[in-house]
Amino acid sequence: MTDPMDMTAAEYVLGTLDADERAAFERILMDDAQAVAEVAAWQRRLALLDAIAPDVTPSPELWARIEAATRPEAANDNRVASGWRGAAVAAALLACVSSGLAVMGWQKPAETRVVTRTVASKMDAVATLTPEGATPAVLVGWHEASGRYEVRPVTMDVDPVHAHQLWLIVEGEGPRSLGLIGNEARWIDGRALRPGQSATIAVSVEPLGGSKTGSPTGPVIYSGKLIRLPERS
Amino acid sequence: MRHMDDLEQLLHRVGQQDRAAFALLYERTSAKLNGIVRRILPEMTLADDVLQDVYVRIWRSAAGYEASRGRPVTWMAAIARNLAIDVRRREASRGLGRQVVYEPDLGGAAPGIDAELALALRRCLEVLEPVQREMIVAAYCEGMSREELADRHTRPVGTVKSWLHRGLAALKACLSDD
């Protein structure tokens, strides 16, 4: 008899799951250590098949393209930064959303429009969570009326061996967990975790299932100040 | 590849966004990852774009790499295969099937992995029924879907799935006997 989860892990590594099965299994991988271990074991079992792949030197210009695609774009960052200072916050948000999506290259333009419309119509405060000086990885919006945080990963990669935990740090207080986030947009009930006037939002890398201590235990990979949006008429 | 063991250190530095380490990592691994991508996308001009995406992904996620879970090259190869298979599925859904059949050299040089494990896997692949071995190797190396395997072997998709499962289970049993 074969264990169905183990076979799913094997087919995940093999690459034969269909799109729905794969998406479902990737959700399991986000917080199931057993599934993660099974994937690792299958990767090890099949590693020979990677090793026998022939070496094929890539075309010489490819490195320049990769360099350009990974370099933080100064021009882009400036545009975003000046946007925050001015009133055109929605435009800046559009700029960073679309630059993030352009890098990823697989989101439909239509989705970008939906994101920005939602963002511009209801949000009271927003934080762009970035690693030092790089493209925004996660956008977090605070919606005062409904008491909810809207989390939109932009360029954050799923890490099957760790959890990404979101933290609220209100000025003068310790970090409080807003829960775990993946690479899908989600809403978080923040009625008991309101940001007040000045707060920072951060993402730390934690063991699967999240920090056991109630405080961040792993490195903070992204953070950003929550910025109040100007009142709009 | 002589410096495979340094890859862990390099990846760690890439995780801290060290660009010099990233350049070195590319120099050491790009031919292998390109080979892996091109087994899956042999006749497609998209392979360069995929390889670019692979290294962008490595740059962004290197901080999450954990040595206890596998060798760096296995981790990077998984990223390369996943992205290449995504593109292959997308192209297949537009009716662009694969023309070139990849002939794996299972006995060929296998740098970068544990020699004992390589030996065991070679032996265990050999004891599988030929059709099961072919399917597993074609799925892994060529990125064939169950449907494509069904076409190639003129069998229903359900049969392909159960052959794959039987082959994988036999492989696992064989490897744990060692």
Boltz contact constraints between the chains, C-beta under 6 A:
constraints:
  - contact:
      token1: [A, 2]
      token2: [B, 165]
      max_distance: 6.0
  - contact:
      token1: [A, 2]
      token2: [B, 169]
      max_distance: 6.0
  - contact:
      token1: [A, 7]
      token2: [B, 165]
      max_distance: 6.0
  - contact:
      token1: [A, 10]
      token2: [B, 168]
      max_distance: 6.0
  - contact:
      token1: [A, 14]
      token2: [B, 139]
      max_distance: 6.0
  - contact:
      token1: [A, 14]
      token2: [B, 140]
      max_distance: 6.0
  - contact:
      token1: [A, 15]
      token2: [B, 85]
      max_distance: 6.0
  - contact:
      token1: [A, 15]
      token2: [B, 139]
      max_distance: 6.0
  - contact:
      token1: [A, 15]
      token2: [B, 143]
      max_distance: 6.0
  - contact:
      token1: [A, 16]
      token2: [B, 139]
      max_distance: 6.0
  - contact:
      token1: [A, 16]
      token2: [B, 146]
      max_distance: 6.0
  - contact:
      token1: [A, 40]
      token2: [B, 69]
      max_distance: 6.0
  - contact:
      token1: [A, 40]
      token2: [B, 70]
      max_distance: 6.0
  - contact:
      token1: [A, 43]
      token2: [B, 70]
      max_distance: 6.0
  - contact:
      token1: [A, 43]
      token2: [B, 74]
      max_distance: 6.0
  - contact:
      token1: [A, 45]
      token2: [B, 175]
      max_distance: 6.0
  - contact:
      token1: [A, 46]
      token2: [B, 140]
      max_distance: 6.0
  - contact:
      token1: [A, 47]
      token2: [B, 74]
      max_distance: 6.0
  - contact:
      token1: [A, 47]
      token2: [B, 113]
      max_distance: 6.0
  - contact:
      token1: [A, 48]
      token2: [B, 110]
      max_distance: 6.0
  - contact:
      token1: [A, 48]
      token2: [B, 118]
      max_distance: 6.0
  - contact:
      token1: [A, 48]
      token2: [B, 121]
      max_distance: 6.0
  - contact:
      token1: [A, 49]
      token2: [B, 140]
      max_distance: 6.0
  - contact:
      token1: [A, 49]
      token2: [B, 141]
      max_distance: 6.0
  - contact:
      token1: [A, 50]
      token2: [B, 77]
      max_distance: 6.0
  - contact:
      token1: [A, 51]
      token2: [B, 110]
      max_distance: 6.0
  - contact:
      token1: [A, 51]
      token2: [B, 112]
      max_distance: 6.0
  - contact:
      token1: [A, 51]
      token2: [B, 113]
      max_distance: 6.0
  - contact:
      token1: [A, 52]
      token2: [B, 105]
      max_distance: 6.0
  - contact:
      token1: [A, 52]
      token2: [B, 108]
      max_distance: 6.0
  - contact:
      token1: [A, 52]
      token2: [B, 110]
      max_distance: 6.0
  - contact:
      token1: [A, 53]
      token2: [B, 35]
      max_distance: 6.0
  - contact:
      token1: [A, 53]
      token2: [B, 36]
      max_distance: 6.0
  - contact:
      token1: [A, 53]
      token2: [B, 39]
      max_distance: 6.0
  - contact:
      token1: [A, 54]
      token2: [B, 35]
      max_distance: 6.0
  - contact:
      token1: [A, 55]
      token2: [B, 31]
      max_distance: 6.0
  - contact:
      token1: [A, 55]
      token2: [B, 32]
      max_distance: 6.0
  - contact:
      token1: [A, 55]
      token2: [B, 35]
      max_distance: 6.0
  - contact:
      token1: [A, 56]
      token2: [B, 31]
      max_distance: 6.0
  - contact:
      token1: [A, 56]
      token2: [B, 34]
      max_distance: 6.0
  - contact:
      token1: [A, 56]
      token2: [B, 35]
      max_distance: 6.0
  - contact:
      token1: [A, 56]
      token2: [B, 38]
      max_distance: 6.0
  - contact:
      token1: [A, 57]
      token2: [B, 31]
      max_distance: 6.0
  - contact:
      token1: [A, 58]
      token2: [B, 30]
      max_distance: 6.0
  - contact:
      token1: [A, 58]
      token2: [B, 34]
      max_distance: 6.0
  - contact:
      token1: [A, 58]
      token2: [B, 51]
      max_distance: 6.0
  - contact:
      token1: [A, 62]
      token2: [B, 48]
      max_distance: 6.0
  - contact:
      token1: [A, 65]
      token2: [B, 52]
      max_distance: 6.0
  - contact:
      token1: [A, 66]
      token2: [B, 52]
      max_distance: 6.0
  - contact:
      token1: [A, 66]
      token2: [B, 55]
      max_distance: 6.0
  - contact:
      token1: [A, 69]
      token2: [B, 56]
      max_distance: 6.0
  - contact:
      token1: [A, 70]
      token2: [B, 56]
      max_distance: 6.0
  - contact:
      token1: [A, 70]
      token2: [B, 59]
      max_distance: 6.0
  - contact:
      token1: [A, 157]
      token2: [B, 60]
      max_distance: 6.0
  - contact:
      token1: [A, 157]
      token2: [B, 61]
      max_distance: 6.0
  - contact:
      token1: [A, 159]
      token2: [B, 64]
      max_distance: 6.0
  - contact:
      token1: [A, 161]
      token2: [B, 66]
      max_distance: 6.0
  - contact:
      token1: [A, 161]
      token2: [B, 69]
      max_distance: 6.0
  - contact:
      token1: [A, 162]
      token2: [B, 64]
      max_distance: 6.0
